[in-house]
Amino acid sequence: MADSPSFIKAAFLLPANLVGLLTAGASSLMTGEPLPALVALGVEGLYLGIVPSMKRFQRAVRAKGGTEEGDPARKEVDALLSELAPSQREHYQVLVGLKEKILESYRRLPGGKVLATDSEPRLDALLTSFLRLVAALNHHRTYLNSTDREQLEKELRALEAEVAQEANPRLKDVKEKRLEILRKRVGRFQQAGESREVVSHQLAGIEDLMRLTHEQSITIRDPETVNRQLDVVSAEVQATDETVREMERFMDFQDEISKPLPHGTRVR
């Protein structure tokens, strides 16, 4: 990614990270022992190898940058759109067009300008949730397509056989820990597939809700009905954001357990 150095810099400059490095450095200076500083540098290397690559961290960095220059919500939308395929961006633009038609219908109601102004942030939140879901779905597809499930299951069976025959207690303990991770990875293939199906239905639900809101806005005459419609929109935003958080937690876990050991070593 072109702007990956900025993510590494942002991760390095996090207060908690700087405090940890300074503490380790001070400890080495006070004791005259280089070990604390060496350990801290090793941990720092792993930290900078994992955190800057997490999508959730990247979006947080982009959003923070938006507070300094421009609208943070716009920054997030632009960042999400940049990750999508052209056809997905076109689909999003169709929903944006529906939003504009809905607001135009609201403006024709008594007090419509105020009503439209109050409604737009909630509709925008729903569209942003749509983008987050599409991005999450893409990440899941990448995970499912890039990992060879059959190879992973074969590796799991081979390791199970090794553990059963391992006589060295220390090696057996290490292999059992890796075995536990492999079992979780295999088990999560099914979870990933189920999550992908849930997201697909939620995306369709958001599109249906936008179209229904547009259809109702054409004939609506009562501003109170608009408020009820927007309550439904807000509820959908909350449900969608919770799904995105669950998927991000899932993918963050996958990113961490899929990291190879230093120098690509594997326990055998």
C-alpha positions as CSV (number, residue, x, y, z in Angstrom):
1,M,0.0,0.0,0.0
2,A,1.4,3.4,-1.0
3,D,0.8,5.1,2.3
4,S,1.9,2.2,4.5
5,P,4.8,4.2,5.9
6,S,2.3,6.6,7.4
7,F,0.6,3.7,9.2
8,I,3.9,2.5,10.6
9,K,4.7,6.0,11.8
10,A,1.2,6.3,13.4
11,A,1.7,3.0,15.2
12,F,5.1,4.0,16.4
13,L,3.9,7.4,17.7
14,L,1.1,5.9,19.8
15,P,1.6,7.1,23.4
16,A,1.5,3.6,24.8
17,N,4.2,2.4,22.4
18,L,6.5,5.4,23.1
19,V,6.0,5.0,26.9
20,G,7.0,1.3,26.6
21,L,10.1,2.1,24.6
22,L,11.2,4.8,26.9
23,T,10.6,2.6,30.0
24,A,12.7,-0.2,28.5
25,G,15.5,2.3,27.6
26,A,15.5,3.9,31.0
27,S,15.7,0.5,32.6
28,S,18.7,-0.5,30.6
29,L,20.4,2.8,31.4
30,M,19.8,2.5,35.1
31,T,20.8,-1.2,35.4
32,G,23.6,-1.2,32.9
33,E,22.0,-4.3,31.3
34,P,21.1,-4.2,27.6
35,L,18.6,-7.0,27.9
36,P,15.5,-4.8,28.5
37,A,16.3,-2.6,25.5
38,L,16.9,-5.7,23.3
39,V,13.7,-7.3,24.3
40,A,11.8,-4.1,23.7
41,L,13.3,-3.8,20.2
42,G,12.2,-7.3,19.4
43,V,8.7,-6.7,20.6
44,E,8.6,-3.4,18.7
45,G,9.5,-5.2,15.5
46,L,6.6,-7.6,15.9
47,Y,4.3,-4.8,16.9
48,L,5.2,-2.7,13.8
49,G,4.8,-5.8,11.7
50,I,1.2,-6.5,12.8
51,V,-0.6,-3.3,13.9
52,P,-0.1,-1.1,10.8
53,S,-1.5,-3.8,8.5
54,M,-4.8,-4.1,10.4
55,K,-7.6,-2.5,8.4
56,R,-9.3,-1.2,11.5
57,F,-6.2,0.6,12.6
58,Q,-5.7,2.0,9.0
59,R,-9.2,3.5,9.0
60,A,-8.7,5.0,12.4
61,V,-5.5,6.7,11.2
62,R,-7.3,8.0,8.1
63,A,-10.2,9.3,10.2
64,K,-7.8,11.0,12.6
65,G,-6.1,12.6,9.7
66,G,-9.5,13.9,8.5
67,T,-10.0,15.8,11.8
68,E,-7.0,17.9,10.8
69,E,-7.9,18.5,7.2
70,G,-11.4,18.2,5.8
71,D,-14.4,16.3,7.0
72,P,-13.5,13.1,8.9
73,A,-16.7,11.3,7.7
74,R,-15.8,12.2,4.1
75,K,-12.2,10.9,4.6
76,E,-13.6,7.6,5.8
77,V,-15.9,7.3,2.9
78,D,-13.1,8.1,0.4
79,A,-10.8,5.5,2.1
80,L,-13.5,2.8,2.0
81,L,-14.3,3.6,-1.7
82,S,-10.7,3.3,-2.6
83,E,-10.7,-0.3,-1.5
84,L,-13.7,-1.3,-3.6
85,A,-14.0,-2.6,-7.1
86,P,-15.4,-0.3,-9.8
87,S,-18.7,-2.2,-9.9
88,Q,-19.0,-1.9,-6.1
89,R,-18.4,1.9,-6.2
90,E,-21.1,2.2,-8.9
91,H,-23.5,0.3,-6.7
92,Y,-22.8,2.7,-3.9
93,Q,-23.4,5.7,-6.2
94,V,-26.9,4.3,-7.0
95,L,-27.7,4.4,-3.3
96,V,-26.4,7.9,-3.1
97,G,-28.8,8.9,-5.9
98,L,-31.7,7.3,-3.9
99,K,-30.6,9.3,-0.8
100,E,-30.8,12.6,-2.8
101,K,-34.3,11.7,-4.1
102,I,-35.4,10.9,-0.6
103,L,-34.1,14.3,0.7
104,E,-35.8,16.1,-2.2
105,S,-39.1,14.5,-1.3
106,Y,-38.6,15.5,2.4
107,R,-37.9,19.1,1.3
108,R,-41.4,19.4,-0.2
109,L,-43.0,18.7,3.2
110,P,-44.0,21.4,5.7
111,G,-40.7,22.5,7.4
112,G,-39.0,20.3,4.8
113,K,-35.7,22.1,4.7
114,V,-35.1,21.5,8.4
115,L,-36.4,17.9,8.1
116,A,-34.0,17.2,5.2
117,T,-31.1,18.7,7.1
118,D,-31.8,16.5,10.1
119,S,-32.4,13.4,8.0
120,E,-29.2,13.6,5.8
121,P,-26.7,12.5,8.6
122,R,-28.7,9.4,9.4
123,L,-29.0,8.4,5.7
124,D,-25.3,9.1,5.3
125,A,-24.6,6.9,8.2
126,L,-26.5,4.1,6.6
127,L,-24.6,4.5,3.4
128,T,-21.3,4.5,5.3
129,S,-22.4,1.3,7.0
130,F,-23.0,-0.1,3.5
131,L,-19.4,0.7,2.5
132,R,-18.0,-0.8,5.7
133,L,-20.0,-4.0,5.1
134,V,-18.8,-4.3,1.5
135,A,-15.2,-3.8,2.7
136,A,-15.6,-6.4,5.4
137,L,-17.1,-8.8,2.8
138,N,-14.1,-8.3,0.5
139,H,-11.7,-9.0,3.3
140,H,-13.5,-12.2,4.1
141,R,-13.5,-13.3,0.5
142,T,-9.8,-12.6,0.3
143,Y,-9.2,-14.7,3.4
144,L,-11.3,-17.6,2.1
145,N,-9.7,-17.5,-1.3
146,S,-6.1,-17.1,-0.2
147,T,-6.0,-19.9,2.4
148,D,-5.9,-23.5,1.2
149,R,-8.4,-25.2,3.6
150,E,-7.4,-28.7,2.4
151,Q,-3.7,-28.0,3.0
152,L,-4.5,-26.6,6.4
153,E,-6.5,-29.7,7.4
154,K,-3.7,-31.9,6.1
155,E,-1.2,-30.0,8.2
156,L,-3.5,-30.3,11.2
157,R,-3.7,-34.1,10.9
158,A,0.0,-34.4,10.4
159,L,0.7,-32.3,13.5
160,E,-1.9,-34.3,15.6
161,A,0.1,-37.5,14.7
162,E,3.4,-35.8,15.7
163,V,2.0,-34.7,19.0
164,A,0.7,-38.2,19.7
165,Q,4.2,-39.7,19.2
166,E,6.3,-36.8,20.7
167,A,8.3,-38.0,23.7
168,N,10.1,-34.7,24.5
169,P,7.9,-32.8,27.0
170,R,9.1,-29.4,25.9
171,L,8.6,-30.1,22.2
172,K,5.2,-31.6,22.9
173,D,4.1,-28.6,24.8
174,V,5.1,-26.2,21.9
175,K,3.5,-28.5,19.3
176,E,0.3,-28.7,21.3
177,K,0.1,-24.9,21.4
178,R,0.5,-24.7,17.7
179,L,-2.0,-27.5,17.3
180,E,-4.6,-25.5,19.2
181,I,-4.1,-22.6,16.8
182,L,-4.5,-24.8,13.7
183,R,-7.7,-26.2,15.1
184,K,-9.1,-22.7,15.6
185,R,-8.1,-21.7,12.0
186,V,-9.8,-24.8,10.5
187,G,-12.9,-24.2,12.7
188,R,-13.1,-20.6,11.6
189,F,-13.5,-21.5,7.9
190,Q,-17.1,-22.4,8.6
191,Q,-17.6,-19.3,10.7
192,A,-16.1,-17.1,7.9
193,G,-18.5,-18.7,5.4
194,E,-21.5,-18.1,7.7
195,S,-20.4,-14.5,8.3
196,R,-20.1,-13.8,4.6
197,E,-23.7,-15.0,4.1
198,V,-25.0,-12.8,6.9
199,V,-23.2,-9.8,5.4
200,S,-24.6,-10.5,1.9
201,H,-28.1,-10.5,3.3
202,Q,-27.5,-7.3,5.4
203,L,-26.2,-5.5,2.2
204,A,-29.3,-6.5,0.4
205,G,-31.4,-5.4,3.4
206,I,-29.8,-1.9,3.3
207,E,-30.5,-1.6,-0.4
208,D,-34.1,-2.7,0.2
209,L,-34.5,-0.2,3.0
210,M,-33.2,2.7,0.9
211,R,-35.6,1.8,-1.9
212,L,-38.5,1.4,0.5
213,T,-37.7,4.8,2.1
214,H,-37.6,6.4,-1.3
215,E,-40.9,4.9,-2.4
216,Q,-42.6,6.0,0.8
217,S,-41.1,9.5,0.6
218,I,-42.8,10.1,-2.7
219,T,-46.3,9.9,-1.2
220,I,-45.6,10.9,2.4
221,R,-47.4,13.8,3.9
222,D,-46.7,13.6,7.6
223,P,-43.3,14.6,9.0
224,E,-43.9,12.3,12.0
225,T,-43.9,9.4,9.5
226,V,-40.4,10.5,8.4
227,N,-39.2,10.3,11.9
228,R,-40.4,6.7,12.2
229,Q,-38.7,5.9,8.9
230,L,-35.4,7.4,10.2
231,D,-35.7,5.4,13.4
232,V,-35.7,2.3,11.3
233,V,-32.6,3.6,9.4
234,S,-30.8,4.3,12.7
235,A,-31.6,0.8,14.0
236,E,-30.2,-0.7,10.8
237,V,-27.0,1.4,11.2
238,Q,-26.5,0.0,14.7
239,A,-27.0,-3.6,13.6
240,T,-24.7,-3.2,10.6
241,D,-21.9,-1.6,12.6
242,E,-22.0,-4.4,15.2
243,T,-21.6,-6.9,12.3
244,V,-18.7,-5.0,11.0
245,R,-17.0,-5.0,14.4
246,E,-17.5,-8.7,14.8
247,M,-15.9,-9.3,11.4
248,E,-13.0,-7.0,12.1
249,R,-12.4,-8.8,15.3
250,F,-12.4,-12.1,13.4
251,M,-10.0,-10.8,10.7
252,D,-7.7,-9.2,13.2
253,F,-7.5,-12.6,14.9
254,Q,-6.8,-14.3,11.6
255,D,-4.1,-11.8,10.8
256,E,-2.3,-12.5,14.0
257,I,-2.4,-16.3,14.1
258,S,-1.5,-16.4,10.4
259,K,1.8,-14.5,11.0
260,P,4.8,-16.8,10.5
261,L,7.3,-17.1,13.2
262,P,10.5,-14.9,12.9
263,H,12.5,-15.8,9.8
264,G,9.7,-18.1,8.6
265,T,10.6,-20.8,11.1
266,R,8.0,-23.5,11.9
267,V,8.0,-25.9,14.8
268,R,8.2,-29.5,13.7
